[in-house]
Amino acid sequence: MTDSAAPPVVPKDRSTWVRLRTLILLRWLAITGQIVTIAVASQILNLTLNYGLLYLAIGASFIANTIAMFVYPENKRLSENEAMLTLLFDVSQLAFLLYLTGGLNNPFALLILAPVTISAATLRLRSTMLLGAVAIVLITLVAFLHVPLRTEQGFILRMPDVLVFGFWCAIVIGVMFLGAYAYRVTGETNSMSEALLATQMALAREQKLTDLGGVVAAAAHELGTPLATIKLVSQELAEELEDPILREDAELIRDQADRCRDILRSMGRAGKDDLHLKTAPLAAVVREAADPHAQRGKTLHFDISPAPGGSNQQPIIQRQPEIIHGIRNLVQNAVDFAEANVWIDLHWTDDVILVRIIDDGEGYPTHLLGRIGDPFVRKRKTQTDSRRPGYEGMGLGLFIAKTLLERTGAELSFANGSDPFLPREERPVRGGAIVEAIWPREQIALPDLEESQPLGLNQPIQV
């Protein structure tokens, strides 16, 4: 479900996530580590190496880094192809160093995982798969083709073939597993960030509408007196003027004053004349949230009653934008998928407040029940999607509703009213999707003593 109040948010292109400066710093670390490793191998371990080719490979990285630092600004963000080529260079340079230093007999072969992991966290799946395939091919080649590690005495340092094969298997599995793991975790983190941003935007919009409703109510109240004066004077002029043209103008002024009064009255009703109040009865808040979807061809049935053990007095709750927008999204989802009816049950006890929304549609897909409330829950489009031609079906609306309501202390649960595989004629009337929100009463309701207190004297509105 998507939210009509907030446009669908799709994950941004990963290719702009990484800055060139980040890869330059990582490469400087790699160059430093490679130089230190060669120095240790020659001075402490007394290994015989081809230092010319080794420093040539390191020098290529040094030159590439230096050119990148002077040619591009520090805040440059790499495109998809630029980032992939940069990481391919690093993989190739590392593979060449392994070729010169014993292949898989060199324990530093494990570092081939680093560029693949960076790609999985920053690039698209296609680029990551390409880089992973290149890394596996290169690591396979250096397993067979490499310059042996030799000591000063001429001894060759090598592992048994079974250990080399096991090391190769570990690297290949590591490339695939770490790549997939980093790609999935980073993607979910980004989706959650985008969805939370959409939630904040929806909440900000609801707050603006709330504030606008108060302004409209104040304007309607303040302009009532001058409009009444204009109407009275214009009516008296129309009765006293003998010139028909002037009388017609006075009547026009009177009619336009009536029109202004009607417009302000209508805006005041649309904005809810009591929006400047911060509390309202539970039913009033829920009806306000459901009102935009009351005329969409589906019947809304309200069941407002205390639960067993609850008092008959309806709780007065805080008119929080999170509650209004969250319930509105849940009602929208029910209306979108209902056949003809949506039931909204409001019950309360001395300890909890319950809002339950049920429709008579097909219910939630059984394979998605455990993921309802997660952002960007995708499914293949089917013919049933035609009931919601304007929606992507990404689960963002339910995520927004769940997040907003949980911020107010609610606990949400999702279920189906019947087995979705039952024939239509065997299903109960309330056999569609069910969403239930339960609040601790003290979380959103006023204490009983505070509910009974008068609101006090009306205060003048400062304009």
Backbone torsions as a table, in degrees:
resi	resn	phi	psi	omega
1	MET	NA	139.1	170.9
2	THR	-110.8	167.5	-173.8
3	ASP	-108.1	129.5	-179.9
4	SER	-68.2	-22.8	-178.7
5	ALA	-81.7	-23.9	179.9
6	ALA	-130.2	128.3	-177.5
7	PRO	-65.1	150.9	179.2
8	PRO	-58.1	141.6	178.5
9	VAL	-111.4	124.6	178.2
10	VAL	-106.5	147.4	-179.1
11	PRO	-57.9	139.4	-178.0
12	LYS	-73.0	161.6	178.5
13	ASP	-62.1	125.5	-177.5
14	ARG	-67.9	-23.2	-171.4
15	SER	-65.3	-16.0	-180.0
16	THR	-99.4	9.8	-176.8
17	TRP	-76.4	-34.1	-169.7
18	VAL	-100.0	137.2	175.7
19	ARG	-92.1	150.0	177.6
20	LEU	-61.0	-36.1	-178.7
21	ARG	-60.1	-36.5	179.9
22	THR	-62.2	-46.6	179.8
23	LEU	-67.9	-33.1	177.8
24	ILE	-64.9	-44.5	178.9
25	LEU	-62.8	-42.4	178.0
26	LEU	-62.7	-37.9	-179.3
27	ARG	-69.7	-36.4	176.0
28	TRP	-61.8	-40.3	176.3
29	LEU	-61.8	-42.0	179.6
30	ALA	-64.5	-42.3	179.5
31	ILE	-62.4	-44.1	178.3
32	THR	-60.9	-45.7	179.1
33	GLY	-62.5	-38.5	179.8
34	GLN	-66.9	-41.2	179.2
35	ILE	-65.2	-43.5	179.5
36	VAL	-63.2	-40.7	-179.5
37	THR	-63.7	-42.7	179.0
38	ILE	-64.6	-40.3	179.1
39	ALA	-63.7	-42.5	178.6
40	VAL	-64.7	-42.3	-178.7
41	ALA	-63.1	-35.6	-177.1
42	SER	-85.6	-39.3	-173.2
43	GLN	-89.1	-33.3	-175.5
44	ILE	-103.9	-46.6	-177.6
45	LEU	-86.2	-12.5	177.4
46	ASN	56.4	47.5	177.2
47	LEU	-92.2	147.5	177.2
48	THR	-94.1	114.7	-176.2
49	LEU	-127.9	160.6	175.4
50	ASN	-87.2	85.8	-172.1
51	TYR	-67.3	-28.8	179.5
52	GLY	-61.8	-50.8	-179.9
53	LEU	-69.3	-34.7	178.7
54	LEU	-62.4	-47.9	-179.6
55	TYR	-72.5	-22.7	173.5
56	LEU	-65.4	-44.2	178.8
57	ALA	-65.3	-42.1	178.5
58	ILE	-67.2	-37.3	178.5
59	GLY	-64.0	-33.6	177.4
60	ALA	-63.2	-41.4	176.6
61	SER	-65.9	-39.7	179.6
62	PHE	-61.8	-45.5	-179.5
63	ILE	-65.7	-42.7	179.4
64	ALA	-61.8	-40.9	178.1
65	ASN	-65.5	-43.5	-178.5
66	THR	-63.4	-44.0	179.4
67	ILE	-62.5	-44.0	-179.3
68	ALA	-62.2	-36.4	-179.4
69	MET	-66.7	-37.9	-175.4
70	PHE	-89.7	-24.4	-176.9
71	VAL	-86.9	-39.3	-173.5
72	TYR	-109.5	150.4	175.0
73	PRO	-69.3	158.0	-176.4
74	GLU	-64.7	-30.2	-176.2
75	ASN	-92.1	13.4	179.9
76	LYS	-65.5	133.7	174.8
77	ARG	-104.2	130.8	-173.9
78	LEU	-75.8	144.1	171.2
79	SER	-75.6	174.3	-179.2
80	GLU	-58.0	-50.1	-177.4
81	ASN	-67.7	-39.5	-179.6
82	GLU	-63.8	-44.0	179.1
83	ALA	-65.3	-40.6	-179.3
84	MET	-65.6	-42.3	179.0
85	LEU	-65.1	-37.5	177.6
86	THR	-62.0	-45.4	179.9
87	LEU	-70.7	-33.1	175.4
88	LEU	-63.8	-38.6	176.5
89	PHE	-61.6	-43.1	-179.9
90	ASP	-64.6	-41.4	178.3
91	VAL	-63.2	-44.2	-178.9
92	SER	-65.7	-41.5	179.1
93	GLN	-63.1	-41.4	179.3
94	LEU	-67.4	-39.1	178.2
95	ALA	-63.9	-37.8	178.2
96	PHE	-66.0	-40.1	176.5
97	LEU	-63.2	-39.4	177.7
98	LEU	-65.8	-37.0	177.3
99	TYR	-59.5	-37.1	-178.1
100	LEU	-82.6	-10.3	-173.0
101	THR	-129.0	40.7	169.9
102	GLY	95.9	3.7	177.5
103	GLY	63.0	-130.2	-178.8
104	LEU	-77.0	-4.4	170.7
105	ASN	-74.5	-10.4	177.7
106	ASN	-92.8	119.0	-177.4
107	PRO	-64.5	-18.5	179.4
108	PHE	-73.0	0.3	174.7
109	ALA	-61.2	-21.6	179.1
110	LEU	-61.8	-23.5	-178.0
111	LEU	-66.8	-10.2	177.3
112	ILE	-62.8	-17.7	179.6
113	LEU	-72.0	-25.8	-172.6
114	ALA	-62.4	-51.7	-180.0
115	PRO	-61.9	-35.0	179.7
116	VAL	-66.6	-41.1	179.2
117	THR	-64.8	-41.1	177.0
118	ILE	-62.4	-41.4	178.3
119	SER	-62.8	-41.7	-179.5
120	ALA	-63.9	-31.0	-178.1
121	ALA	-84.6	-15.6	-172.4
122	THR	-127.0	-22.5	-174.4
123	LEU	-111.6	173.4	178.6
124	ARG	-73.1	167.3	-176.7
125	LEU	-62.5	-38.6	-178.4
126	ARG	-61.9	-45.9	179.8
127	SER	-65.7	-39.3	179.4
128	THR	-64.5	-42.3	178.7
129	MET	-63.9	-39.6	178.2
130	LEU	-63.7	-46.5	-179.6
131	LEU	-64.8	-39.7	177.6
132	GLY	-63.8	-40.7	178.3
133	ALA	-64.3	-42.3	178.5
134	VAL	-62.7	-41.8	179.7
135	ALA	-62.5	-42.1	179.8
136	ILE	-65.9	-41.1	179.2
137	VAL	-63.0	-45.4	-178.4
138	LEU	-66.9	-40.1	-179.8
139	ILE	-68.6	-29.5	175.8
140	THR	-70.4	-40.4	179.8
141	LEU	-64.6	-45.0	-177.8
142	VAL	-72.0	-14.7	175.1
143	ALA	-67.9	-29.5	-178.8
144	PHE	-105.4	-35.0	-176.4
145	LEU	-113.1	110.6	179.5
146	HIS	-164.5	161.6	175.7
147	VAL	-87.9	123.4	-176.6
148	PRO	-65.0	151.3	173.3
149	LEU	-80.2	127.3	-177.9
150	ARG	-126.4	144.8	173.0
151	THR	-86.8	174.1	177.9
152	GLU	-62.5	-27.4	179.2
153	GLN	-81.9	-3.4	178.1
154	GLY	93.8	3.4	178.8
155	PHE	-75.2	139.0	178.7
156	ILE	-92.8	127.3	177.6
157	LEU	-94.4	115.0	179.4
158	ARG	-151.5	152.5	178.0
159	MET	-91.1	159.4	173.3
160	PRO	-59.0	152.2	-176.3
161	ASP	-58.7	-35.5	-178.7
162	VAL	-66.0	-34.9	177.3
163	LEU	-72.6	-36.8	176.3
164	VAL	-62.0	-43.9	178.4
165	PHE	-63.9	-41.1	178.4
166	GLY	-64.9	-38.5	177.5
167	PHE	-64.7	-40.9	177.9
168	TRP	-62.1	-45.3	178.6
169	CYS	-61.1	-41.6	-179.4
170	ALA	-63.2	-41.7	-179.9
171	ILE	-67.1	-43.5	-179.8
172	VAL	-62.4	-46.1	178.7
173	ILE	-63.9	-39.2	178.6
174	GLY	-63.1	-41.0	177.5
175	VAL	-59.3	-46.7	-177.5
176	MET	-71.7	-44.6	-176.1
177	PHE	-70.3	-50.1	-178.7
178	LEU	-65.0	-36.2	176.7
179	GLY	-62.5	-48.2	180.0
180	ALA	-66.1	-39.9	-178.8
181	TYR	-65.0	-48.5	-179.3
182	ALA	-64.0	-39.2	-179.7
183	TYR	-64.5	-44.2	-177.5
184	ARG	-69.3	-46.6	-178.4
185	VAL	-64.4	-43.6	179.2
186	THR	-64.7	-40.0	178.3
187	GLY	-63.3	-42.3	179.2
188	GLU	-68.2	-37.1	177.4
189	THR	-63.7	-41.9	178.7
190	ASN	-66.0	-41.9	178.3
191	SER	-61.3	-41.1	178.9
192	MET	-65.6	-39.4	178.4
193	SER	-64.4	-42.9	178.8
194	GLU	-65.0	-40.4	-179.6
195	ALA	-67.8	-39.4	177.2
196	LEU	-64.7	-35.6	176.0
197	LEU	-63.6	-42.9	177.0
198	ALA	-63.3	-36.5	177.3
199	THR	-63.0	-43.5	178.5
200	GLN	-63.9	-38.3	178.7
201	MET	-65.7	-42.0	178.9
202	ALA	-64.7	-41.1	179.3
203	LEU	-66.3	-40.1	178.2
204	ALA	-63.6	-38.9	178.2
205	ARG	-64.9	-42.7	179.3
206	GLU	-63.5	-38.2	177.9
207	GLN	-65.6	-39.6	177.8
208	LYS	-64.1	-40.7	177.9
209	LEU	-63.9	-39.2	177.7
210	THR	-62.1	-47.1	178.8
211	ASP	-63.5	-39.6	179.7
212	LEU	-63.8	-38.2	177.7
213	GLY	-61.0	-40.1	177.3
214	GLY	-65.0	-39.9	178.4
215	VAL	-64.1	-42.4	178.9
216	VAL	-62.4	-43.3	179.4
217	ALA	-62.1	-41.8	178.7
218	ALA	-65.7	-41.0	179.5
219	ALA	-63.4	-43.8	179.0
220	ALA	-60.9	-37.7	179.9
221	HIS	-70.2	-45.6	-175.0
222	GLU	-72.3	-34.1	-177.3
223	LEU	-84.6	-7.1	-178.7
224	GLY	-61.4	-43.9	-176.7
225	THR	-66.9	-50.3	178.6
226	PRO	-63.2	-34.3	177.7
227	LEU	-67.3	-38.2	177.0
228	ALA	-64.1	-38.2	177.8
229	THR	-64.8	-44.5	178.9
230	ILE	-60.3	-42.5	-179.7
231	LYS	-64.0	-43.9	-178.2
232	LEU	-63.5	-46.8	-179.3
233	VAL	-65.0	-43.2	179.9
234	SER	-64.8	-34.0	178.1
235	GLN	-68.3	-41.0	177.5
236	GLU	-65.6	-39.8	177.3
237	LEU	-62.5	-41.5	-179.4
238	ALA	-62.8	-33.6	179.9
239	GLU	-76.0	-29.3	-174.9
240	GLU	-94.0	-25.5	-177.6
241	LEU	-74.0	135.5	178.9
242	GLU	-95.3	-27.0	179.0
243	ASP	-68.9	120.6	-177.3
244	PRO	-61.6	-33.1	-179.2
245	ILE	-68.5	-44.9	178.7
246	LEU	-67.0	-36.0	178.1
247	ARG	-64.8	-38.5	178.9
248	GLU	-64.9	-38.0	177.8
249	ASP	-65.9	-40.5	178.7
250	ALA	-65.3	-39.7	177.3
251	GLU	-65.9	-35.1	177.4
252	LEU	-64.3	-42.0	177.4
253	ILE	-60.3	-43.4	179.1
254	ARG	-61.9	-44.1	-179.3
255	ASP	-65.1	-39.0	179.8
256	GLN	-69.4	-33.3	175.0
257	ALA	-64.3	-41.8	175.6
258	ASP	-61.3	-39.2	-179.6
259	ARG	-65.2	-43.1	177.2
260	CYS	-60.3	-41.5	179.6
261	ARG	-62.5	-44.0	179.7
262	ASP	-65.0	-39.7	179.9
263	ILE	-63.6	-45.7	179.2
264	LEU	-64.0	-38.2	178.6
265	ARG	-65.2	-41.7	179.1
266	SER	-65.0	-42.7	178.8
267	MET	-64.7	-36.9	178.1
268	GLY	-64.1	-38.8	177.6
269	ARG	-69.0	-41.8	-179.4
270	ALA	-64.2	-33.6	179.7
271	GLY	-87.7	1.4	-177.5
272	LYS	65.7	106.8	-172.4
273	ASP	-59.9	-18.1	-177.9
274	ASP	-105.1	23.9	-177.3
275	LEU	-65.9	-19.6	178.0
276	HIS	-75.8	-10.6	173.9
277	LEU	-80.5	145.7	-176.1
278	LYS	-98.2	-5.4	178.6
279	THR	-134.6	158.5	179.3
280	ALA	-163.2	160.6	174.6
281	PRO	-59.9	151.5	-177.9
282	LEU	-53.7	-47.2	-177.3
283	ALA	-63.2	-37.5	-179.3
284	ALA	-64.5	-41.2	180.0
285	VAL	-66.3	-43.6	-178.9
286	VAL	-68.1	-40.6	177.3
287	ARG	-63.0	-39.5	176.9
288	GLU	-61.2	-42.5	179.4
289	ALA	-65.5	-37.3	-175.9
290	ALA	-85.4	-14.5	-172.1
291	ASP	-56.2	-41.0	-179.9
292	PRO	-60.6	-18.0	-177.3
293	HIS	-111.1	13.1	-177.7
294	ALA	-78.3	-20.4	-176.8
295	GLN	-113.9	37.2	-178.2
296	ARG	-108.3	23.2	175.0
297	GLY	90.7	-0.6	177.5
298	LYS	-116.5	146.6	-178.5
299	THR	-90.6	127.5	176.8
300	LEU	-97.8	122.6	179.0
301	HIS	-108.7	125.7	-179.6
302	PHE	-106.8	128.9	174.0
303	ASP	-117.2	102.8	-175.1
304	ILE	-114.1	108.7	-176.6
305	SER	-161.7	153.1	176.3
306	PRO	-72.1	147.6	174.0
307	ALA	-76.3	163.2	177.7
308	PRO	-53.1	127.6	-178.7
309	GLY	93.1	-6.1	-179.9
310	GLY	-93.8	155.6	179.5
311	SER	-77.1	158.1	-179.6
312	ASN	-72.7	-20.8	-178.6
313	GLN	-72.9	123.3	-178.8
314	GLN	-68.9	135.2	-178.6
315	PRO	-68.3	144.7	173.1
316	ILE	-96.2	121.1	-174.6
317	ILE	-115.1	164.7	177.5
318	GLN	-75.5	136.6	179.9
319	ARG	-86.0	71.9	-178.8
320	GLN	-82.9	136.7	176.8
321	PRO	-57.8	-32.6	179.0
322	GLU	-60.9	-41.1	-179.3
323	ILE	-68.2	-45.9	-177.2
324	ILE	-63.3	-49.0	-177.3
325	HIS	-69.4	-38.0	179.4
326	GLY	-63.8	-47.5	178.6
327	ILE	-64.7	-37.5	178.9
328	ARG	-60.4	-41.1	177.8
329	ASN	-64.9	-39.8	179.4
330	LEU	-66.0	-41.1	177.9
331	VAL	-66.1	-40.0	177.9
332	GLN	-59.3	-44.7	179.4
333	ASN	-61.6	-41.5	179.4
334	ALA	-65.9	-42.7	-179.7
335	VAL	-66.4	-37.8	-179.5
336	ASP	-60.2	-38.1	-172.2
337	PHE	-106.9	-1.5	179.3
338	ALA	-75.4	153.0	174.1
339	GLU	-77.7	-51.1	-178.5
340	ALA	-149.4	-21.2	-171.2
341	ASN	-134.4	146.5	172.7
342	VAL	-132.8	130.0	179.7
343	TRP	-107.6	131.7	177.9
344	ILE	-120.5	108.6	-177.8
345	ASP	-100.1	130.9	177.0
346	LEU	-121.9	116.3	-179.9
347	HIS	-133.8	156.0	-179.1
348	TRP	-152.3	154.2	171.0
349	THR	-128.7	-170.6	177.1
350	ASP	-73.1	-11.9	-175.0
351	ASP	-114.8	-33.0	-173.2
352	VAL	-134.0	160.7	172.1
353	ILE	-125.4	131.2	-174.6
354	LEU	-122.2	133.5	171.7
355	VAL	-124.2	121.2	-178.3
356	ARG	-123.4	131.1	-179.2
357	ILE	-121.0	124.6	-175.8
358	ILE	-130.4	141.9	174.6
359	ASP	-124.2	171.2	-179.8
360	ASP	-107.4	30.9	179.2
361	GLY	-88.1	-155.1	-177.0
362	GLU	-79.1	-16.6	-177.4
363	GLY	88.4	175.2	178.7
364	TYR	-72.5	145.1	172.6
365	PRO	-59.0	131.5	-174.9
366	THR	-61.6	-33.3	-177.8
367	HIS	-76.6	-8.3	179.1
368	LEU	-110.3	1.0	-176.5
369	LEU	-58.1	-39.3	-178.7
370	GLY	-74.9	-10.9	-177.4
371	ARG	-112.5	3.5	-179.5
372	ILE	-64.6	132.6	-175.8
373	GLY	101.7	-9.4	173.2
374	ASP	-85.2	145.6	179.4
375	PRO	-76.1	150.8	174.0
376	PHE	58.2	47.5	172.6
377	VAL	-82.0	106.4	-174.3
378	ARG	-96.9	150.4	172.1
379	LYS	-146.7	157.1	-179.9
380	ARG	-67.5	142.7	-178.7
381	LYS	-72.2	136.0	177.4
382	THR	-126.4	-177.9	-180.0
383	GLN	-66.6	-26.2	179.9
384	THR	-67.6	-17.3	179.7
385	ASP	-68.4	-15.3	-179.0
386	SER	-64.6	-16.6	177.5
387	ARG	-71.6	-16.7	179.1
388	ARG	-129.8	68.8	-172.6
389	PRO	-62.9	-22.4	-176.1
390	GLY	-96.5	11.0	-172.4
391	TYR	-122.7	148.0	179.7
392	GLU	-85.3	-22.9	-179.2
393	GLY	72.2	44.6	-175.2
394	MET	-101.5	0.4	178.4
395	GLY	79.4	6.9	-174.9
396	LEU	-70.4	-38.7	-178.9
397	GLY	-62.4	-43.7	177.9
398	LEU	-66.9	-35.0	176.3
399	PHE	-64.0	-43.6	178.8
400	ILE	-61.5	-46.9	-179.9
401	ALA	-60.6	-46.4	-178.5
402	LYS	-62.8	-44.0	-178.8
403	THR	-64.9	-45.2	-178.2
404	LEU	-65.2	-44.1	-178.2
405	LEU	-69.0	-37.3	178.0
406	GLU	-66.7	-28.5	176.0
407	ARG	-65.7	-25.3	178.2
408	THR	-89.8	2.0	178.2
409	GLY	102.3	5.4	-178.0
410	ALA	-79.4	152.8	171.5
411	GLU	-116.3	119.6	-174.3
412	LEU	-103.8	145.7	174.1
413	SER	-139.1	146.4	-177.8
414	PHE	-124.0	139.1	-179.1
415	ALA	-158.1	174.1	173.5
416	ASN	-110.9	144.9	-178.3
417	GLY	-77.6	-12.4	179.9
418	SER	-158.5	170.3	176.1
419	ASP	-68.1	120.1	-177.9
420	PRO	-64.3	-14.0	-179.8
421	PHE	-89.5	-4.4	176.7
422	LEU	-70.4	146.9	173.4
423	PRO	-61.5	153.3	-176.2
424	ARG	-57.0	-39.3	-176.7
425	GLU	-71.1	-18.3	-179.8
426	GLU	-95.2	-3.9	-178.5
427	ARG	-82.1	149.5	174.9
428	PRO	-69.5	166.8	-178.0
429	VAL	-61.2	-46.6	177.0
430	ARG	-90.9	66.0	-172.1
431	GLY	-108.1	9.5	-178.0
432	GLY	-93.1	-146.1	-178.6
433	ALA	-75.5	144.5	178.5
434	ILE	-127.4	128.9	171.7
435	VAL	-127.2	133.2	-174.2
436	GLU	-128.2	127.9	177.2
437	ALA	-117.3	127.7	-178.2
438	ILE	-124.8	125.7	176.3
439	TRP	-110.9	142.5	161.3
440	PRO	-61.4	131.9	-171.9
441	ARG	-58.1	-39.0	-177.5
442	GLU	-69.3	-12.5	-178.2
443	GLN	-72.6	-38.4	-174.9
444	ILE	-125.7	-14.8	-175.7
445	ALA	-97.6	150.2	174.6
446	LEU	-74.6	149.8	173.2
447	PRO	-60.4	151.6	-176.3
448	ASP	-56.4	-39.9	-179.3
449	LEU	-66.0	-37.9	-179.2
450	GLU	-72.4	-30.6	178.4
451	GLU	-62.9	-33.8	-174.3
452	SER	-85.7	-5.0	-178.6
453	GLN	-75.7	143.7	175.5
454	PRO	-66.4	155.1	-178.6
455	LEU	-74.9	-18.9	-179.4
456	GLY	98.1	-179.4	-178.9
457	LEU	-70.0	146.4	175.1
458	ASN	-67.4	134.1	179.5
459	GLN	-97.4	143.1	177.8
460	PRO	-65.0	145.4	-179.2
461	ILE	-91.8	124.4	-179.9
462	GLN	-84.7	124.1	-179.4
463	VAL	-107.1	NA	NA
